[in-house]
Amino acid sequence: MYNNFVNKSIWGENMGIANKTSLVLLVQNPYTIFCYFNLENSIVKVFEEKYGFHAWDLSKPILKVYSIENGGIKELQTIFLDLKADNCYINLERDNLNLFVSLGRLLSADSFIPITVSNRVTTGRSSAVREDSSISEYEFFNQIAENIKKLGSVSSR
């Protein structure tokens, strides 16, 4: 699913531009991701050739944050960037997310043009008690191991 999303940028696989452009996510804690990016100057030229003269200047830079859930991709938030920004912090409302980010330009209210896609990251779980009363995988298997030990001591009598 993620790989299909990555290949849908406007630059295509053979342009070579995406190889010089970077968009990197680093997990800071369960609710915060640090994002930094670099766009090659040639991207502006390609963008304006495709979308028209001054299209870059008339559009706005944005990040779209996506989570990968149940085999699908869900948009979590849109972040409007300063024109000179090359990094930002992404604050999340939930922990334990598998996510990635797309950097692009907003041409109009509903026309997002993706330029590049980040690496995938997974945020950790918060130490706070979860409302859905789920337990971690580690705790789950520890409980099973304890039950097996108890059963083993019963059957060996």
ABEGO torsion letter per residue (X at the ends): XAAAAAAABAAEAAAGAAAABBBBBBBABAABBBBBBBBBAAAAAAAAAAAEBGAAAABBBBBBBBBBBGGBBBBABBBBBBAABABBBBBBABBGBBBBBBBBBBABAABBBBABBBBBBBBBBBABBBAAGBBBAAAAAAAAAAAAAAAAAAAAX
